[in-house]
Amino acid sequence: MADDLAGNLQSYKLQLQQVEAALETDAGNEDLLKLQKDLTEVIELTKELLRNQSGDGVKSAPQSNSLTATSAERTWKAGDKCMAIFSASGKYADATIDCIMESGQCTVSFDYHNKSETTMISLLKPSTNKKRQMIVASDDVRSKKQILLEQKEYKKKKANKKAARMKELEEEREVEKGKWQNFNTKAFSKNKKDRKSVV
């Protein structure tokens, strides 16, 4: 439970920083001011709960004075792919680390949301997107040129398969067209025979 509270506390602090950043551009916004007040109150209550549970005080996030930072899972640096909490949904989303700050925070750009946010380094997770993570076995080391050739061959096969399918569909259409024309010819010729000229 203390770990949950510590994680929530970090999340609340992050949200408060985002609200304060928004207040810098719109200082008179009443909703933001109320949200800032409420978040401050929630942070104080969470700190008090943590003090009551552990007696040791508030656990703090890991700090870093360099361009790399270490979380419980790994060492992060600018440009790394990761999973970070997207504030709009509250869920983890694919992101790229833009900047790591000394305060134990970092700025991330979300890959599919076209937004950047500041988050705690300790809240980052390794990326789970298998397409982006290229795991190369030690016995299967391929150069970039080989990979590009394989991709080119794959695209060529795919294009050939598509062309064959289009040809097959066109042949089916021609067969159907022929059937319709035969039917139309027979129907028209029957009508011609049944007609008698009136003279």
C-alpha positions as CSV (number, residue, x, y, z in Angstrom):
1,M,0.0,0.0,0.0
2,A,2.9,2.4,0.8
3,D,4.3,1.7,-2.7
4,D,0.9,2.6,-4.2
5,L,0.8,5.8,-2.2
6,A,4.3,6.7,-3.2
7,G,3.5,6.1,-6.9
8,N,0.3,8.2,-6.5
9,L,2.2,10.9,-4.8
10,Q,4.7,11.1,-7.7
11,S,1.7,11.2,-10.1
12,Y,0.1,14.0,-8.2
13,K,3.3,16.0,-8.1
14,L,3.7,15.6,-11.9
15,Q,0.1,16.7,-12.4
16,L,0.7,19.7,-10.2
17,Q,3.7,20.7,-12.3
18,Q,1.7,20.4,-15.5
19,V,-1.1,22.6,-14.0
20,E,1.5,25.1,-12.9
21,A,3.0,25.2,-16.4
22,A,-0.4,25.8,-17.8
23,L,-1.0,28.6,-15.3
24,E,2.1,30.3,-16.6
25,T,0.3,30.8,-20.0
26,D,-3.1,31.4,-18.5
27,A,-2.7,32.8,-15.0
28,G,-6.3,33.9,-14.6
29,N,-8.0,30.5,-15.4
30,E,-10.2,29.7,-12.4
31,D,-10.4,26.0,-13.3
32,L,-6.6,25.7,-13.3
33,L,-6.3,27.6,-10.0
34,K,-8.9,25.3,-8.3
35,L,-7.1,22.3,-9.7
36,Q,-3.8,23.6,-8.4
37,K,-5.3,24.1,-4.9
38,D,-7.0,20.6,-5.0
39,L,-3.8,18.9,-6.1
40,T,-1.7,20.7,-3.4
41,E,-4.2,19.4,-0.8
42,V,-4.2,15.9,-2.2
43,I,-0.4,15.9,-2.1
44,E,-0.3,17.0,1.5
45,L,-2.8,14.4,2.5
46,T,-0.9,11.7,0.7
47,K,2.3,12.7,2.4
48,E,0.6,12.6,5.8
49,L,-0.7,9.1,5.0
50,L,2.7,7.9,4.0
51,R,4.2,9.4,7.3
52,N,1.5,7.6,9.3
53,Q,2.0,4.3,7.6
54,S,5.8,4.1,7.5
55,G,7.0,6.6,10.0
56,D,10.0,7.1,7.9
57,G,8.8,10.0,5.9
58,V,8.0,10.3,2.2
59,K,9.9,8.2,-0.3
60,S,11.4,10.2,-3.0
61,A,12.0,9.4,-6.7
62,P,15.5,8.6,-7.9
63,Q,17.6,11.7,-8.7
64,S,20.1,12.1,-11.5
65,N,22.7,14.8,-12.3
66,S,23.6,13.5,-15.7
67,L,22.0,13.1,-19.1
68,T,21.1,9.5,-18.1
69,A,18.9,8.4,-15.3
70,T,18.3,5.1,-13.6
71,S,14.9,3.8,-12.7
72,A,14.2,0.5,-11.0
73,E,14.2,-1.3,-14.3
74,R,17.0,0.3,-16.4
75,T,19.1,3.3,-17.2
76,W,17.5,5.8,-19.5
77,K,19.0,8.4,-21.9
78,A,17.6,11.0,-24.3
79,G,16.3,9.3,-27.5
80,D,15.3,6.0,-25.8
81,K,11.9,4.5,-26.6
82,C,9.8,3.8,-23.6
83,M,6.2,3.6,-22.3
84,A,5.0,6.6,-20.3
85,I,1.7,7.5,-18.7
86,F,-0.4,9.7,-21.1
87,S,-2.2,12.2,-18.9
88,A,-5.4,12.3,-21.1
89,S,-6.1,8.6,-20.7
90,G,-4.1,7.8,-17.6
91,K,-2.7,4.7,-19.4
92,Y,0.8,3.8,-20.7
93,A,1.6,4.8,-24.3
94,D,4.6,4.5,-26.6
95,A,6.9,7.5,-26.2
96,T,10.4,8.8,-26.9
97,I,12.5,10.5,-24.2
98,D,13.4,14.0,-25.3
99,C,15.2,15.4,-22.2
100,I,16.2,14.2,-18.8
101,M,16.3,16.8,-16.0
102,E,18.2,16.8,-12.7
103,S,15.0,16.7,-10.7
104,G,14.3,13.0,-11.6
105,Q,11.9,14.0,-14.3
106,C,12.0,13.8,-18.0
107,T,10.2,15.2,-21.1
108,V,8.7,12.6,-23.4
109,S,7.0,12.8,-26.8
110,F,4.2,10.4,-27.4
111,D,4.5,8.6,-30.7
112,Y,0.8,8.3,-31.6
113,H,-0.6,11.4,-29.8
114,N,1.7,14.1,-31.1
115,K,2.1,15.6,-27.7
116,S,5.0,16.1,-25.2
117,E,4.7,15.8,-21.4
118,T,6.9,15.9,-18.4
119,T,6.9,12.7,-16.2
120,M,8.9,11.1,-13.5
121,I,11.7,8.8,-14.7
122,S,10.6,6.2,-12.1
123,L,7.3,5.9,-13.9
124,L,8.8,4.9,-17.2
125,K,8.6,1.4,-18.5
126,P,10.5,-0.3,-21.4
127,S,8.7,-0.2,-24.7
128,T,6.7,-3.3,-25.6
129,N,6.2,-2.4,-29.3
130,K,7.8,-5.4,-31.0
131,K,8.0,-3.6,-34.4
132,R,10.2,-0.9,-33.0
133,Q,12.3,-3.3,-30.9
134,M,14.6,-5.2,-33.2
135,I,16.0,-8.1,-31.3
136,V,19.0,-9.5,-33.1
137,A,20.4,-12.8,-32.1
138,S,24.1,-13.1,-31.9
139,D,24.2,-15.6,-34.8
140,D,21.8,-13.6,-37.0
141,V,23.6,-10.3,-37.3
142,R,22.4,-8.5,-40.5
143,S,23.5,-5.3,-42.0
144,K,21.2,-2.5,-42.8
145,K,21.7,-3.2,-46.5
146,Q,20.6,-6.8,-46.0
147,I,17.5,-5.7,-44.1
148,L,16.6,-3.2,-46.8
149,L,17.0,-5.9,-49.5
150,E,14.7,-8.3,-47.6
151,Q,12.1,-5.6,-47.2
152,K,12.4,-4.8,-50.9
153,E,11.9,-8.5,-51.8
154,Y,8.9,-8.7,-49.5
155,K,7.3,-5.6,-51.1
156,K,8.0,-7.1,-54.6
157,K,6.3,-10.4,-53.6
158,K,3.4,-8.5,-52.1
159,A,3.0,-6.4,-55.3
160,N,3.2,-9.6,-57.5
161,K,0.6,-11.3,-55.3
162,K,-1.7,-8.3,-55.5
163,A,-1.3,-8.1,-59.3
164,A,-2.1,-11.8,-59.6
165,R,-5.2,-11.3,-57.5
166,M,-6.3,-8.3,-59.6
167,K,-5.8,-10.4,-62.8
168,E,-7.9,-13.2,-61.3
169,L,-10.7,-10.8,-60.4
170,E,-10.6,-9.3,-63.9
171,E,-10.9,-12.7,-65.5
172,E,-13.9,-13.5,-63.2
173,R,-15.5,-10.2,-64.3
174,E,-14.9,-11.1,-68.0
175,V,-16.6,-14.5,-67.5
176,E,-19.6,-12.8,-65.8
177,K,-19.7,-10.2,-68.6
178,G,-19.7,-13.0,-71.2
179,K,-22.5,-14.8,-69.5
180,W,-24.6,-11.6,-69.4
181,Q,-23.9,-10.9,-73.0
182,N,-24.9,-14.4,-74.0
183,F,-28.1,-14.1,-72.0
184,N,-28.8,-10.7,-73.6
185,T,-28.2,-12.0,-77.1
186,K,-30.5,-14.9,-76.6
187,A,-33.2,-12.8,-75.1
188,F,-33.0,-10.2,-77.9
189,S,-33.0,-12.9,-80.6
190,K,-36.1,-14.6,-79.1
191,N,-37.9,-11.2,-79.2
192,K,-37.0,-10.7,-82.8
193,K,-38.3,-14.2,-83.8
194,D,-41.6,-13.7,-82.0
195,R,-42.3,-10.4,-83.7
196,K,-44.3,-10.6,-86.9
197,S,-44.4,-7.8,-89.3
198,V,-47.7,-6.2,-89.9
199,V,-48.2,-5.2,-93.5
